[in-house]
Amino acid sequence: MPLFLSHDGMDSYFGRWLKPNKHYKLVRPEHICDDLKNAVWWATEHDDMAAQIGVNARRFATRVCAQLIANVWQLRAGLVENRSNQNSWPR
């Protein structure tokens, strides 16, 4: 089961897609020990729900993150191609 240590960057960027208790269990920095202890207890008491959170997170990673990475590589390839065309000698 995924755990996320909450911080502003994660909350603002991934918050569009990832939801606590659906894709991860939240761990707050100011309550890290209690939150970790509670997350471990919860996962052992709710095995099926914890497994579903893991499935949801894996599904997100394979669908959304894979597409984001593909888009970045496609953009980079386009930039490299543009640069190579700009730097070539006229024919």
Contact map, one row per residue, 1 for C-alpha under 8 A:
1110000000000000000000011000000000000000001000000110110000000000000000000000000000000000000
1111000000000000000000111000000000000000000000000000110010000000000000000000000000000000000
1111100000000000000000011110000000000000000000000000000000000000000000000000000000000000000
0111110000000000000000011110000000000000000000000000000000000000000000000000000000000000000
0011111000000000000000000111100000000000000000000000000000000000000000000000000000000000000
0001111101100000000000000111100000000000000000000000000000000000000000000000000000000000000
0000111111100000000000000001100000000000000000000000000000000000000000000000000000000000000
0000011111110000000000000000000000000000000000000000000000000000000000000000000000000000000
0000001111111000000000000000000000000000000000000000000000000000000000000000000000000000000
0000011111111110000000000000000000000000000000000000000000000000000000000000000000000000000
0000011111111110000000000000000000000000000000000000000000000000000000000000000000000000000
0000000111111111000000000000000000000000000000000000000000000000000000000000000000000000000
0000000011111111000000000000000000000000000000000000000000000000000000000000000000000000000
0000000001111111110000000000000000000000000000000000000000000000000000000000000000000000000
0000000001111111111000000000000000000000000000000000000000000000000000000000000000000000000
0000000000011111110000000000000000000000000000000000000000000000000000000000000000000000000
0000000000000111111000000000000000000000000000000000000000000000000000000000000000000000000
0000000000000111111101110000000000000000000000000000000000000000000000000000000000000000000
0000000000000010111111110000000000000000000000000000000000000000000000000000000000000000000
0000000000000000011111111100000000000000000000000000000000000000000000000000000000000000000
0000000000000000001111111100000000000000000000000000100000000000000000000000000000000000000
0000000000000000011111111000000000000000000000000001100110000000000000000000000000000000000
0100000000000000011111111000000000000000000000000000110110010000000000000000000000000000000
1111000000000000011111111100000000000000000000000000110010000000000000000000000000000000000
1111000000000000000111111110000000000010000000000000000000000000000000000000000000000000000
0011110000000000000110011111000000100000000000000000000000000000000000000000000000000000000
0011110000000000000000001111101100110000000000000000000000000000000000000000000000000000000
0000111000000000000000000111111100100000000000000000000000000000000000000000000000000000000
0000111000000000000000000011111100000000000000000000000000000000000000000000000000000000000
0000000000000000000000000001111100000000000000000000000000000000000000000000000000000000000
0000000000000000000000000011111111100000000000000000000000000000000000000000000000000000000
0000000000000000000000000011111111110000000000000000000000000000000000000000000000000000000
0000000000000000000000000000001111111000000000000000000000000000000000000000000000000000000
0000000000000000000000000000001111111100000000000000000000000000000000000000000000000000000
0000000000000000000000000111001111111110000000000000000000000000000000000000000000000000000
0000000000000000000000000010000111111111000000000000000000000000000000000000000000000000000
0000000000000000000000000000000011111111100000000000000000000000000000000000000000000000000
0000000000000000000000000000000001111111110000000000000000000000000000000000000000000000000
0000000000000000000000001000000000111111111000000000000000000000000000000000000000000000000
0000000000000000000000000000000000011111111100000000000000000000000000000000000000000000000
0000000000000000000000000000000000001111111110000000000000000000000000000000000000000000000
0000000000000000000000000000000000000111111111000000000000000000000000000000000000000000000
1000000000000000000000000000000000000011111111101100000000000000000000000000000000000000000
0000000000000000000000000000000000000001111111100000000000000000000000000000000000000000000
0000000000000000000000000000000000000000111111100000000000000000000000000000000000000000000
0000000000000000000000000000000000000000011111111100000000000000000000000000000000000000000
0000000000000000000000000000000000000000001111111110000000000000000000000000000000000000000
0000000000000000000000000000000000000000000001111111000000000000000000000000000000000000000
0000000000000000000000000000000000000000001001111111100000000000000000000000000000000000000
1000000000000000000000000000000000000000001001111111110000000000000000000000000000000000000
1000000000000000000000000000000000000000000000111111111000000000000000000000000000000000000
0000000000000000000001000000000000000000000000011111111100000000000000000000000000000000000
1100000000000000000011110000000000000000000000001111111110000000000000000000000000000000000
1100000000000000000000110000000000000000000000000111111111000000000000000000000000000000000
0000000000000000000000000000000000000000000000000011111111100000000000000000000000000000000
0000000000000000000001100000000000000000000000000001111111110000000000000000000000000000000
0100000000000000000001110000000000000000000000000000111111111000000000000000000000000000000
0000000000000000000000000000000000000000000000000000011111111100000000000000000000000000000
0000000000000000000000000000000000000000000000000000001111111110000000000000000000000000000
0000000000000000000000100000000000000000000000000000000111111111100000000000000000000000000
0000000000000000000000000000000000000000000000000000000011111111110000000000000000000000000
0000000000000000000000000000000000000000000000000000000001111111110000000000000000000000000
0000000000000000000000000000000000000000000000000000000000111111111000000000000000000000000
0000000000000000000000000000000000000000000000000000000000011111111100000000000000000000000
0000000000000000000000000000000000000000000000000000000000011111111110000000000000000000000
0000000000000000000000000000000000000000000000000000000000001111111111000000000000000000000
0000000000000000000000000000000000000000000000000000000000000011111111100000000000000000000
0000000000000000000000000000000000000000000000000000000000000001111111110000000000000000000
0000000000000000000000000000000000000000000000000000000000000000111111111000000000000000000
0000000000000000000000000000000000000000000000000000000000000000011111111100000000000000000
0000000000000000000000000000000000000000000000000000000000000000001111111110000000000000000
0000000000000000000000000000000000000000000000000000000000000000000111111111000000000000000
0000000000000000000000000000000000000000000000000000000000000000000011111111100000000000000
0000000000000000000000000000000000000000000000000000000000000000000001111111110000000000000
0000000000000000000000000000000000000000000000000000000000000000000000111111111000000000000
0000000000000000000000000000000000000000000000000000000000000000000000011111111100000000000
0000000000000000000000000000000000000000000000000000000000000000000000001111111110000000000
0000000000000000000000000000000000000000000000000000000000000000000000000111111111000000000
0000000000000000000000000000000000000000000000000000000000000000000000000011111111100000000
0000000000000000000000000000000000000000000000000000000000000000000000000001111111110000000
0000000000000000000000000000000000000000000000000000000000000000000000000000111111111000000
0000000000000000000000000000000000000000000000000000000000000000000000000000011111111100000
0000000000000000000000000000000000000000000000000000000000000000000000000000001111111110000
0000000000000000000000000000000000000000000000000000000000000000000000000000000111111111000
0000000000000000000000000000000000000000000000000000000000000000000000000000000011111111000
0000000000000000000000000000000000000000000000000000000000000000000000000000000001111111000
0000000000000000000000000000000000000000000000000000000000000000000000000000000000111111100
0000000000000000000000000000000000000000000000000000000000000000000000000000000000011111110
0000000000000000000000000000000000000000000000000000000000000000000000000000000000000011111
0000000000000000000000000000000000000000000000000000000000000000000000000000000000000001111
0000000000000000000000000000000000000000000000000000000000000000000000000000000000000000111
